Amino acid sequence: MKLSIIGGGAWGATLGQLLVDNGHEVVIYDINEQFVQTINQKHVHPFFDLPLPETLVATVSLSEALNFSDYLVLAVPTKVMRSLLNTINQTLNSPKYFINVSKGIEPDTTKRVSEIVEEVVSKENLAGFAVLTGPSHAEEVIRRKLTLLTIASSNTEMAQTLQTVFSNDTYMRVYTSDDLIGCEVGGAVKNAIAVVSGMATGLDMGENARAALITRGIVEIVRVVEAYGGKRDTAFGLTGVGDLIVTASSENSRNFRAGKQIGSGKSMEQIYQEEKQTIEGVRAIEALHQLALKKGLSLPIIEVAYQVIFERMPINDAVTKLLTRTLKSEKID
Ligand SMILES: NC(=O)c1ccc[n+]([C@@H]2O[C@H](COP(=O)([O-])OP(=O)(O)OC[C@H]3O[C@@H](n4cnc5c(N)ncnc54)[C@H](O)[C@@H]3O)[C@@H](O)[C@H]2O)c1
């Protein structure tokens, strides 16, 4: 099969290698000319300085990437998704299958990527939509380390086709799911919880506190998944708890790392200056704060993170705020 990857950063270029390993033809589109040159001329991953297959090619021409295949893998940060999809829609003249691999929620609208796609891409250009997500550090997939993902779509045939496209016998096993909403939302909320877990680590609160935050974070994932209309079971699978486990205490996660820096007293301005890549979890915290207001949801961990990051609440006050909540019995609901 031929596939076009839109965004050749840490994850997009890594998926490019996976798809070439699986026998597919791939073109990567990226706005960063240096990344494109690195892939085409040095055959090296733009982030990890590891070799890439020579048959993996990249381009700075969006129309070249769109004309190359009927499958578009969206691997750009969610903050550019709406404007990029607008450009894609204006450039397209035939229907495409969209596969989103980015994990986020749009802060102002609280929309998921599938909702943005439906809003922006005209019906005649949209053959189908799926999300590919789950516990996956690009740093490990690029080294062909064993990884399990989930491909979710309301179109079962599309999900099953893509399951075989992305799976292989050596390091990648992909499950299907019909709960598109649950899978999309889990990936975004776990990034927010990973930031908080990093904050606790940066504050040197200890492993007890981190385990508690992660566990109560799962409750917040469940609430958000259900608020969007996703299934509770999905929150406990690869795309929810699975992805939270891989992210919430790992230095490979830029969300965890950003949280750690917040916890140790750095300002967001400093963090953004040093971290060149997107920190989806911070945007997710902003979006989930909006969602909680709109839907009257109780998300106490995400709410204090919002106050620390966006309202400059001293982090120790945030801890006190969580600890002085009314005592209650432990429940998932
Ligand atoms: N890195 C991972 O391990 C990983 C794993 C799973 C999912 N994800 C998700 O994938 C998404 C991308 O993450 P990443 O780690 O690859 O980020 P990244 O910052 O490494 O890469 C993003 C790429 O998108 C490109 N880009 C930005 N705006 C563009 C535009 N308008 N047109 C074309 N290209 C554009 C950038 O040049 C960059 O190469 C995020 O939502 C992230 O949550 C990442």
The ligand as an SDF file (V2000), in Angstrom:
LIG
                    3D

 44 48  0  0  0  0  0  0  0  0999 V2000
    6.8540   11.3230   19.9900 N   0  0  0  0  0  0  0  0  0  0  0  0
    6.1520   10.2550   20.3390 C   0  0  0  0  0  0  0  0  0  0  0  0
    6.6920    9.3110   20.9260 O   0  0  0  0  0  0  0  0  0  0  0  0
    4.6940   10.1710   20.0200 C   0  0  0  0  0  0  0  0  0  0  0  0
    4.0570    8.9240   20.1180 C   0  0  0  0  0  0  0  0  0  0  0  0
    2.7070    8.8340   19.8350 C   0  0  0  0  0  0  0  0  0  0  0  0
    1.9970    9.9680   19.4690 C   0  0  0  0  0  0  0  0  0  0  0  0
    2.6300   11.1690   19.3850 N   0  0  0  0  0  0  0  0  0  0  0  0
    1.8250   12.3360   18.9960 C   0  0  0  0  0  0  0  0  0  0  0  0
    2.1640   12.6930   17.6680 O   0  0  0  0  0  0  0  0  0  0  0  0
    2.0290   14.1090   17.4970 C   0  0  0  0  0  0  0  0  0  0  0  0
    3.3260   14.6450   16.9160 C   0  0  0  0  0  0  0  0  0  0  0  0
    4.3200   14.3840   17.8930 O   0  0  0  0  0  0  0  0  0  0  0  0
    5.8490   14.3610   17.5630 P   0  0  0  0  0  0  0  0  0  0  0  0
    6.4930   13.8000   18.7560 O   0  0  0  0  0  0  0  0  0  0  0  0
    6.1250   13.7240   16.2510 O   0  0  0  0  0  0  0  0  0  0  0  0
    6.1030   15.9460   17.4690 O   0  0  0  0  0  0  0  0  0  0  0  0
    7.3290   16.6700   16.8120 P   0  0  0  0  0  0  0  0  0  0  0  0
    7.2790   18.0670   17.3180 O   0  0  0  0  0  0  0  0  0  0  0  0
    8.5420   15.8480   16.9590 O   0  0  0  0  0  0  0  0  0  0  0  0
    6.9650   16.6510   15.2410 O   0  0  0  0  0  0  0  0  0  0  0  0
    5.9430   17.4000   14.6600 C   0  0  0  0  0  0  0  0  0  0  0  0
    6.3350   17.6370   13.2130 C   0  0  0  0  0  0  0  0  0  0  0  0
    5.2650   18.3440   12.5730 O   0  0  0  0  0  0  0  0  0  0  0  0
    5.8600   19.2900   11.7010 C   0  0  0  0  0  0  0  0  0  0  0  0
    4.9020   20.3500   11.4300 N   0  0  0  0  0  0  0  0  0  0  0  0
    4.4700   21.3210   12.2670 C   0  0  0  0  0  0  0  0  0  0  0  0
    3.5850   22.1080   11.6400 N   0  0  0  0  0  0  0  0  0  0  0  0
    3.4460   21.5960   10.3820 C   0  0  0  0  0  0  0  0  0  0  0  0
    2.6840   21.9770    9.2540 C   0  0  0  0  0  0  0  0  0  0  0  0
    1.8570   23.0140    9.2900 N   0  0  0  0  0  0  0  0  0  0  0  0
    2.7930   21.2420    8.1310 N   0  0  0  0  0  0  0  0  0  0  0  0
    3.6300   20.1810    8.0850 C   0  0  0  0  0  0  0  0  0  0  0  0
    4.3830   19.7680    9.1160 N   0  0  0  0  0  0  0  0  0  0  0  0
    4.2940   20.4770   10.2490 C   0  0  0  0  0  0  0  0  0  0  0  0
    7.0930   19.7910   12.4380 C   0  0  0  0  0  0  0  0  0  0  0  0
    8.0180   20.3950   11.5450 O   0  0  0  0  0  0  0  0  0  0  0  0
    7.6000   18.5030   13.0620 C   0  0  0  0  0  0  0  0  0  0  0  0
    8.5060   17.8360   12.2160 O   0  0  0  0  0  0  0  0  0  0  0  0
    1.7080   14.6890   18.8900 C   0  0  0  0  0  0  0  0  0  0  0  0
    0.3250   14.9350   18.9710 O   0  0  0  0  0  0  0  0  0  0  0  0
    2.0930   13.5720   19.8430 C   0  0  0  0  0  0  0  0  0  0  0  0
    1.2720   13.5440   21.0060 O   0  0  0  0  0  0  0  0  0  0  0  0
    3.9670   11.2990   19.6370 C   0  0  0  0  0  0  0  0  0  0  0  0
  1  2  1  0
  2  3  2  0
  2  4  1  0
  4  5  1  0
  4 44  2  0
  5  6  2  0
  6  7  1  0
  7  8  2  0
  8  9  1  0
  8 44  1  0
  9 10  1  0
  9 42  1  0
 10 11  1  0
 11 12  1  0
 11 40  1  0
 12 13  1  0
 13 14  1  0
 14 15  2  0
 14 16  1  0
 14 17  1  0
 17 18  1  0
 18 19  2  0
 18 20  1  0
 18 21  1  0
 21 22  1  0
 22 23  1  0
 23 24  1  0
 23 38  1  0
 24 25  1  0
 25 26  1  0
 25 36  1  0
 26 27  1  0
 26 35  1  0
 27 28  2  0
 28 29  1  0
 29 30  1  0
 29 35  2  0
 30 31  1  0
 30 32  2  0
 32 33  1  0
 33 34  2  0
 34 35  1  0
 36 37  1  0
 36 38  1  0
 38 39  1  0
 40 41  1  0
 40 42  1  0
 42 43  1  0
M  CHG  2   8   1  16  -1
M  END
$$$$
